[in-house]
Amino acid sequence: MDVGKVAGRQFPYQCLCGPVSLTIRRHNKIKRGLQQYSCRRCQTVLTAI
Ligand SMILES: [Zn+2]
């Protein structure tokens, strides 16, 4: 069983600071257009790499 691996899966995004890893929960919300996430430092909206 690889349940642990799936639950901890990270998706690569980026902002002006560099690469950022988002959890699948956040990734799905972005993908559906429900929410956007901004970097705390540069305030840039995170985009998928
Ligand atoms: Zn940033």
N, CA, C, O and the ligand as a Tripos MOL2 file, in Angstrom:
@<TRIPOS>MOLECULE
protein
  197   195    50     0     0
PROTEIN
NO_CHARGES

@<TRIPOS>ATOM
      1 N           0.8410   -1.2070    0.0000 N.3       1 MET1
      2 CA          0.0000    0.0000    0.0000 C.3       1 MET1
      3 C           0.8740    1.2540    0.0000 C.2       1 MET1
      4 O           1.8290    1.3630    0.7690 O.2       1 MET1
      5 N           0.5290    2.1880   -0.8710 N.am      2 ASP2
      6 CA          1.3030    3.4270   -0.9660 C.3       2 ASP2
      7 C           0.4810    4.6350   -0.5170 C.2       2 ASP2
      8 O           0.6820    5.7550   -0.9870 O.2       2 ASP2
      9 N          -0.4380    4.3820    0.3910 N.am      3 VAL3
     10 CA         -1.3350    5.4620    0.8330 C.3       3 VAL3
     11 C          -0.5500    6.6550    1.3680 C.2       3 VAL3
     12 O          -0.8640    7.8050    1.0630 O.2       3 VAL3
     13 N           0.4630    6.3700    2.1610 N.am      4 GLY4
     14 CA          1.2680    7.4450    2.7400 C.3       4 GLY4
     15 C           1.8990    8.3170    1.6900 C.2       4 GLY4
     16 O           1.9230    9.5400    1.8240 O.2       4 GLY4
     17 N           2.4070    7.7080    0.6530 N.am      5 LYS5
     18 CA          3.0480    8.4670   -0.4210 C.3       5 LYS5
     19 C           2.0540    9.3700   -1.1300 C.2       5 LYS5
     20 O           2.3460   10.5330   -1.4090 O.2       5 LYS5
     21 N           0.8820    8.8300   -1.4160 N.am      6 VAL6
     22 CA         -0.1340    9.6130   -2.1240 C.3       6 VAL6
     23 C          -0.5700   10.8140   -1.2920 C.2       6 VAL6
     24 O          -0.6870   11.9210   -1.8180 O.2       6 VAL6
     25 N          -0.8070   10.6100   -0.0170 N.am      7 ALA7
     26 CA         -1.2720   11.6780    0.8720 C.3       7 ALA7
     27 C          -0.2280   12.7860    0.9790 C.2       7 ALA7
     28 O          -0.5730   13.9560    1.1470 O.2       7 ALA7
     29 N           1.0330   12.4170    0.8820 N.am      8 GLY8
     30 CA          2.0870   13.4100    1.0500 C.3       8 GLY8
     31 C           2.6060   13.9520   -0.2610 C.2       8 GLY8
     32 O           3.6620   14.5830   -0.2960 O.2       8 GLY8
     33 N           1.8830   13.7150   -1.3360 N.am      9 ARG9
     34 CA          2.3600   14.1490   -2.6380 C.3       9 ARG9
     35 C           2.3880   15.6700   -2.7500 C.2       9 ARG9
     36 O           1.4640   16.3550   -2.3110 O.2       9 ARG9
     37 N           3.4480   16.1800   -3.3360 N.am     10 GLN10
     38 CA          3.6050   17.6130   -3.4800 C.3      10 GLN10
     39 C           3.6160   17.9760   -4.9610 C.2      10 GLN10
     40 O           4.0790   17.2110   -5.8070 O.2      10 GLN10
     41 N           3.0910   19.1730   -5.2480 N.am     11 PHE11
     42 CA          3.0630   19.6270   -6.6360 C.3      11 PHE11
     43 C           3.9280   20.8700   -6.7990 C.2      11 PHE11
     44 O           3.8400   21.8010   -5.9980 O.2      11 PHE11
     45 N           4.7530   20.8850   -7.8240 N.am     12 PRO12
     46 CA          5.6780   22.0010   -8.0060 C.3      12 PRO12
     47 C           5.0070   23.2510   -8.5760 C.2      12 PRO12
     48 O           4.4000   23.2210   -9.6460 O.2      12 PRO12
     49 N           5.1360   24.3410   -7.8330 N.am     13 TYR13
     50 CA          4.6760   25.6550   -8.2800 C.3      13 TYR13
     51 C           5.8410   26.6050   -8.1310 C.2      13 TYR13
     52 O           6.8990   26.2390   -7.6210 O.2      13 TYR13
     53 N           5.6370   27.8340   -8.5830 N.am     14 GLN14
     54 CA          6.7220   28.7940   -8.4160 C.3      14 GLN14
     55 C           6.2030   30.2090   -8.2480 C.2      14 GLN14
     56 O           5.0870   30.5310   -8.6570 O.2      14 GLN14
     57 N           7.0290   31.0500   -7.6400 N.am     15 CYS15
     58 CA          6.7790   32.4850   -7.5290 C.3      15 CYS15
     59 C           8.1040   33.1630   -7.8260 C.2      15 CYS15
     60 O           9.0380   32.5220   -8.3060 O.2      15 CYS15
     61 N           8.1890   34.4520   -7.5430 N.am     16 LEU16
     62 CA          9.4270   35.1780   -7.8430 C.3      16 LEU16
     63 C          10.5820   34.7170   -6.9670 C.2      16 LEU16
     64 O          11.7470   34.8720   -7.3340 O.2      16 LEU16
     65 N          10.2610   34.1540   -5.8150 N.am     17 CYS17
     66 CA         11.3140   33.6710   -4.8940 C.3      17 CYS17
     67 C          11.9430   32.3750   -5.3800 C.2      17 CYS17
     68 O          13.0810   32.0580   -5.0350 O.2      17 CYS17
     69 N          11.1930   31.6260   -6.1850 N.am     18 GLY18
     70 CA         11.7000   30.3340   -6.6310 C.3      18 GLY18
     71 C          10.6140   29.2740   -6.5410 C.2      18 GLY18
     72 O           9.4320   29.5920   -6.4130 O.2      18 GLY18
     73 N          11.0210   28.0160   -6.6100 N.am     19 PRO19
     74 CA         10.0680   26.9190   -6.5900 C.3      19 PRO19
     75 C           9.4040   26.7400   -5.2360 C.2      19 PRO19
     76 O          10.0310   26.9280   -4.1930 O.2      19 PRO19
     77 N           8.1230   26.3740   -5.2630 N.am     20 VAL20
     78 CA          7.3500   26.1170   -4.0480 C.3      20 VAL20
     79 C           6.5940   24.8100   -4.2420 C.2      20 VAL20
     80 O           6.1240   24.5140   -5.3400 O.2      20 VAL20
     81 N           6.4800   24.0380   -3.1790 N.am     21 SER21
     82 CA          5.7100   22.8030   -3.2550 C.3      21 SER21
     83 C           4.3700   22.9930   -2.5690 C.2      21 SER21
     84 O           4.3030   23.4410   -1.4250 O.2      21 SER21
     85 N           3.2910   22.6440   -3.2860 N.am     22 LEU22
     86 CA          1.9610   22.7230   -2.7010 C.3      22 LEU22
     87 C           1.4040   21.3270   -2.4990 C.2      22 LEU22
     88 O           1.7450   20.3930   -3.2240 O.2      22 LEU22
     89 N           0.5380   21.2010   -1.4970 N.am     23 THR23
     90 CA         -0.1030   19.9190   -1.2480 C.3      23 THR23
     91 C          -1.1790   19.6720   -2.2990 C.2      23 THR23
     92 O          -1.6040   20.5960   -2.9920 O.2      23 THR23
     93 N          -1.6110   18.4280   -2.4100 N.am     24 ILE24
     94 CA         -2.6200   18.0830   -3.4140 C.3      24 ILE24
     95 C          -3.9200   18.8230   -3.1670 C.2      24 ILE24
     96 O          -4.6350   19.1420   -4.1170 O.2      24 ILE24
     97 N          -4.2420   19.1030   -1.9090 N.am     25 ARG25
     98 CA         -5.4660   19.8500   -1.5820 C.3      25 ARG25
     99 C          -5.4500   21.2330   -2.2330 C.2      25 ARG25
    100 O          -6.4150   21.6400   -2.8790 O.2      25 ARG25
    101 N          -4.3350   21.9480   -2.0490 N.am     26 ARG26
    102 CA         -4.2230   23.2770   -2.6350 C.3      26 ARG26
    103 C          -4.1770   23.1950   -4.1510 C.2      26 ARG26
    104 O          -4.7840   24.0030   -4.8540 O.2      26 ARG26
    105 N          -3.4480   22.2090   -4.6360 N.am     27 HIS27
    106 CA         -3.3160   22.0190   -6.0800 C.3      27 HIS27
    107 C          -4.6900   21.8230   -6.7230 C.2      27 HIS27
    108 O          -4.9720   22.4050   -7.7710 O.2      27 HIS27
    109 N          -5.5310   21.0190   -6.1130 N.am     28 ASN28
    110 CA         -6.8630   20.7550   -6.6630 C.3      28 ASN28
    111 C          -7.7310   22.0080   -6.6650 C.2      28 ASN28
    112 O          -8.4790   22.2460   -7.6130 O.2      28 ASN28
    113 N          -7.6320   22.8120   -5.6040 N.am     29 LYS29
    114 CA         -8.4230   24.0510   -5.5440 C.3      29 LYS29
    115 C          -8.0000   25.0130   -6.6410 C.2      29 LYS29
    116 O          -8.8450   25.6480   -7.2730 O.2      29 LYS29
    117 N          -6.7230   25.1220   -6.8660 N.am     30 ILE30
    118 CA         -6.2140   25.9900   -7.9180 C.3      30 ILE30
    119 C          -6.6710   25.4860   -9.2770 C.2      30 ILE30
    120 O          -7.0870   26.2600  -10.1400 O.2      30 ILE30
    121 N          -6.5860   24.1800   -9.4480 N.am     31 LYS31
    122 CA         -6.9350   23.5580  -10.7260 C.3      31 LYS31
    123 C          -8.4050   23.7910  -11.0660 C.2      31 LYS31
    124 O          -8.7550   23.9710  -12.2320 O.2      31 LYS31
    125 N          -9.2660   23.7860  -10.0460 N.am     32 ARG32
    126 CA        -10.7010   24.0070  -10.2620 C.3      32 ARG32
    127 C         -11.0460   25.4850  -10.3290 C.2      32 ARG32
    128 O         -12.1870   25.8470  -10.6150 O.2      32 ARG32
    129 N         -10.0760   26.3300  -10.0690 N.am     33 GLY33
    130 CA        -10.3260   27.7660  -10.1100 C.3      33 GLY33
    131 C         -11.0360   28.2770   -8.8730 C.2      33 GLY33
    132 O         -11.6000   29.3710   -8.8870 O.2      33 GLY33
    133 N         -11.0160   27.4970   -7.8070 N.am     34 LEU34
    134 CA        -11.6920   27.8830   -6.5710 C.3      34 LEU34
    135 C         -10.8690   28.8660   -5.7570 C.2      34 LEU34
    136 O         -11.4160   29.6910   -5.0250 O.2      34 LEU34
    137 N          -9.5760   28.7760   -5.8840 N.am     35 GLN35
    138 CA         -8.7170   29.6030   -5.0500 C.3      35 GLN35
    139 C          -7.3640   29.8160   -5.6750 C.2      35 GLN35
    140 O          -6.8940   29.0080   -6.4770 O.2      35 GLN35
    141 N          -6.7330   30.9330   -5.2910 N.am     36 GLN36
    142 CA         -5.3660   31.1930   -5.7170 C.3      36 GLN36
    143 C          -4.5320   31.4160   -4.4790 C.2      36 GLN36
    144 O          -5.0130   31.9240   -3.4670 O.2      36 GLN36
    145 N          -3.2910   31.0360   -4.5730 N.am     37 TYR37
    146 CA         -2.4080   31.2270   -3.4320 C.3      37 TYR37
    147 C          -1.2690   32.1630   -3.8090 C.2      37 TYR37
    148 O          -0.6420   32.0310   -4.8610 O.2      37 TYR37
    149 N          -1.0250   33.1090   -2.9150 N.am     38 SER38
    150 CA          0.0660   34.0560   -3.1460 C.3      38 SER38
    151 C           1.2120   33.7710   -2.1890 C.2      38 SER38
    152 O           1.0120   33.2970   -1.0710 O.2      38 SER38
    153 N           2.4080   34.0710   -2.6550 N.am     39 CYS39
    154 CA          3.5910   33.9230   -1.8190 C.3      39 CYS39
    155 C           3.5550   34.9720   -0.7100 C.2      39 CYS39
    156 O           3.1710   36.1180   -0.9430 O.2      39 CYS39
    157 N           3.9510   34.5790    0.4820 N.am     40 ARG40
    158 CA          3.9340   35.5210    1.6040 C.3      40 ARG40
    159 C           5.0140   36.5870    1.4530 C.2      40 ARG40
    160 O           4.8610   37.7080    1.9370 O.2      40 ARG40
    161 N           6.0880   36.2370    0.7900 N.am     41 ARG41
    162 CA          7.2040   37.1860    0.6500 C.3      41 ARG41
    163 C           6.9860   38.1600   -0.4900 C.2      41 ARG41
    164 O           7.0150   39.3720   -0.2790 O.2      41 ARG41
    165 N           6.7630   37.6450   -1.7160 N.am     42 CYS42
    166 CA          6.7140   38.5130   -2.8940 C.3      42 CYS42
    167 C           5.2880   38.8180   -3.3470 C.2      42 CYS42
    168 O           5.0910   39.6080   -4.2710 O.2      42 CYS42
    169 N           4.2830   38.1950   -2.7020 N.am     43 GLN43
    170 CA          2.8730   38.4540   -3.0200 C.3      43 GLN43
    171 C           2.5070   38.0450   -4.4470 C.2      43 GLN43
    172 O           1.4620   38.4500   -4.9570 O.2      43 GLN43
    173 N           3.3420   37.2610   -5.0810 N.am     44 THR44
    174 CA          3.0590   36.7930   -6.4240 C.3      44 THR44
    175 C           2.1730   35.5460   -6.3590 C.2      44 THR44
    176 O           2.3730   34.6710   -5.5170 O.2      44 THR44
    177 N           1.1980   35.4830   -7.2570 N.am     45 VAL45
    178 CA          0.3330   34.3110   -7.3210 C.3      45 VAL45
    179 C           1.1560   33.1120   -7.7660 C.2      45 VAL45
    180 O           1.8860   33.1840   -8.7550 O.2      45 VAL45
    181 N           1.0380   32.0230   -7.0440 N.am     46 LEU46
    182 CA          1.7990   30.8260   -7.3870 C.3      46 LEU46
    183 C           1.2780   30.2120   -8.6700 C.2      46 LEU46
    184 O           0.0710   30.0440   -8.8490 O.2      46 LEU46
    185 N           2.1950   29.8800   -9.5600 N.am     47 THR47
    186 CA          1.8210   29.2630  -10.8290 C.3      47 THR47
    187 C           2.4860   27.9040  -10.9600 C.2      47 THR47
    188 O           3.6010   27.6970  -10.4800 O.2      47 THR47
    189 N           1.7950   26.9810  -11.6110 N.am     48 ALA48
    190 CA          2.3330   25.6450  -11.8100 C.3      48 ALA48
    191 C           3.5430   25.6940  -12.7250 C.2      48 ALA48
    192 O           3.5620   26.4410  -13.7030 O.2      48 ALA48
    193 N           4.5340   24.9100  -12.4100 N.am     49 ILE49
    194 CA          5.7290   24.8430  -13.2420 C.3      49 ILE49
    195 C           5.4980   23.8540  -14.3770 C.2      49 ILE49
    196 O           6.3870   23.6440  -15.2030 O.2      49 ILE49
    197 ZN          7.6850   34.5330   -3.4610 Zn       50 ZN50
@<TRIPOS>BOND
     1     1     2 1
     2     2     3 1
     3     3     4 2
     4     3     5 am
     5     5     6 1
     6     6     7 1
     7     7     8 2
     8     7     9 am
     9     9    10 1
    10    10    11 1
    11    11    12 2
    12    11    13 am
    13    13    14 1
    14    14    15 1
    15    15    16 2
    16    15    17 am
    17    17    18 1
    18    18    19 1
    19    19    20 2
    20    19    21 am
    21    21    22 1
    22    22    23 1
    23    23    24 2
    24    23    25 am
    25    25    26 1
    26    26    27 1
    27    27    28 2
    28    27    29 am
    29    29    30 1
    30    30    31 1
    31    31    32 2
    32    31    33 am
    33    33    34 1
    34    34    35 1
    35    35    36 2
    36    35    37 am
    37    37    38 1
    38    38    39 1
    39    39    40 2
    40    39    41 am
    41    41    42 1
    42    42    43 1
    43    43    44 2
    44    43    45 am
    45    45    46 1
    46    46    47 1
    47    47    48 2
    48    47    49 am
    49    49    50 1
    50    50    51 1
    51    51    52 2
    52    51    53 am
    53    53    54 1
    54    54    55 1
    55    55    56 2
    56    55    57 am
    57    57    58 1
    58    58    59 1
    59    59    60 2
    60    59    61 am
    61    61    62 1
    62    62    63 1
    63    63    64 2
    64    63    65 am
    65    65    66 1
    66    66    67 1
    67    67    68 2
    68    67    69 am
    69    69    70 1
    70    70    71 1
    71    71    72 2
    72    71    73 am
    73    73    74 1
    74    74    75 1
    75    75    76 2
    76    75    77 am
    77    77    78 1
    78    78    79 1
    79    79    80 2
    80    79    81 am
    81    81    82 1
    82    82    83 1
    83    83    84 2
    84    83    85 am
    85    85    86 1
    86    86    87 1
    87    87    88 2
    88    87    89 am
    89    89    90 1
    90    90    91 1
    91    91    92 2
    92    91    93 am
    93    93    94 1
    94    94    95 1
    95    95    96 2
    96    95    97 am
    97    97    98 1
    98    98    99 1
    99    99   100 2
   100    99   101 am
   101   101   102 1
   102   102   103 1
   103   103   104 2
   104   103   105 am
   105   105   106 1
   106   106   107 1
   107   107   108 2
   108   107   109 am
   109   109   110 1
   110   110   111 1
   111   111   112 2
   112   111   113 am
   113   113   114 1
   114   114   115 1
   115   115   116 2
   116   115   117 am
   117   117   118 1
   118   118   119 1
   119   119   120 2
   120   119   121 am
   121   121   122 1
   122   122   123 1
   123   123   124 2
   124   123   125 am
   125   125   126 1
   126   126   127 1
   127   127   128 2
   128   127   129 am
   129   129   130 1
   130   130   131 1
   131   131   132 2
   132   131   133 am
   133   133   134 1
   134   134   135 1
   135   135   136 2
   136   135   137 am
   137   137   138 1
   138   138   139 1
   139   139   140 2
   140   139   141 am
   141   141   142 1
   142   142   143 1
   143   143   144 2
   144   143   145 am
   145   145   146 1
   146   146   147 1
   147   147   148 2
   148   147   149 am
   149   149   150 1
   150   150   151 1
   151   151   152 2
   152   151   153 am
   153   153   154 1
   154   154   155 1
   155   155   156 2
   156   155   157 am
   157   157   158 1
   158   158   159 1
   159   159   160 2
   160   159   161 am
   161   161   162 1
   162   162   163 1
   163   163   164 2
   164   163   165 am
   165   165   166 1
   166   166   167 1
   167   167   168 2
   168   167   169 am
   169   169   170 1
   170   170   171 1
   171   171   172 2
   172   171   173 am
   173   173   174 1
   174   174   175 1
   175   175   176 2
   176   175   177 am
   177   177   178 1
   178   178   179 1
   179   179   180 2
   180   179   181 am
   181   181   182 1
   182   182   183 1
   183   183   184 2
   184   183   185 am
   185   185   186 1
   186   186   187 1
   187   187   188 2
   188   187   189 am
   189   189   190 1
   190   190   191 1
   191   191   192 2
   192   191   193 am
   193   193   194 1
   194   194   195 1
   195   195   196 2
@<TRIPOS>SUBSTRUCTURE
     1 MET1         2 RESIDUE 1 A MET
     2 ASP2         6 RESIDUE 1 A ASP
     3 VAL3        10 RESIDUE 1 A VAL
     4 GLY4        14 RESIDUE 1 A GLY
     5 LYS5        18 RESIDUE 1 A LYS
     6 VAL6        22 RESIDUE 1 A VAL
     7 ALA7        26 RESIDUE 1 A ALA
     8 GLY8        30 RESIDUE 1 A GLY
     9 ARG9        34 RESIDUE 1 A ARG
    10 GLN10       38 RESIDUE 1 A GLN
    11 PHE11       42 RESIDUE 1 A PHE
    12 PRO12       46 RESIDUE 1 A PRO
    13 TYR13       50 RESIDUE 1 A TYR
    14 GLN14       54 RESIDUE 1 A GLN
    15 CYS15       58 RESIDUE 1 A CYS
    16 LEU16       62 RESIDUE 1 A LEU
    17 CYS17       66 RESIDUE 1 A CYS
    18 GLY18       70 RESIDUE 1 A GLY
    19 PRO19       74 RESIDUE 1 A PRO
    20 VAL20       78 RESIDUE 1 A VAL
    21 SER21       82 RESIDUE 1 A SER
    22 LEU22       86 RESIDUE 1 A LEU
    23 THR23       90 RESIDUE 1 A THR
    24 ILE24       94 RESIDUE 1 A ILE
    25 ARG25       98 RESIDUE 1 A ARG
    26 ARG26      102 RESIDUE 1 A ARG
    27 HIS27      106 RESIDUE 1 A HIS
    28 ASN28      110 RESIDUE 1 A ASN
    29 LYS29      114 RESIDUE 1 A LYS
    30 ILE30      118 RESIDUE 1 A ILE
    31 LYS31      122 RESIDUE 1 A LYS
    32 ARG32      126 RESIDUE 1 A ARG
    33 GLY33      130 RESIDUE 1 A GLY
    34 LEU34      134 RESIDUE 1 A LEU
    35 GLN35      138 RESIDUE 1 A GLN
    36 GLN36      142 RESIDUE 1 A GLN
    37 TYR37      146 RESIDUE 1 A TYR
    38 SER38      150 RESIDUE 1 A SER
    39 CYS39      154 RESIDUE 1 A CYS
    40 ARG40      158 RESIDUE 1 A ARG
    41 ARG41      162 RESIDUE 1 A ARG
    42 CYS42      166 RESIDUE 1 A CYS
    43 GLN43      170 RESIDUE 1 A GLN
    44 THR44      174 RESIDUE 1 A THR
    45 VAL45      178 RESIDUE 1 A VAL
    46 LEU46      182 RESIDUE 1 A LEU
    47 THR47      186 RESIDUE 1 A THR
    48 ALA48      190 RESIDUE 1 A ALA
    49 ILE49      194 RESIDUE 1 A ILE
    50 ZN50       197 GROUP 0 **** ****
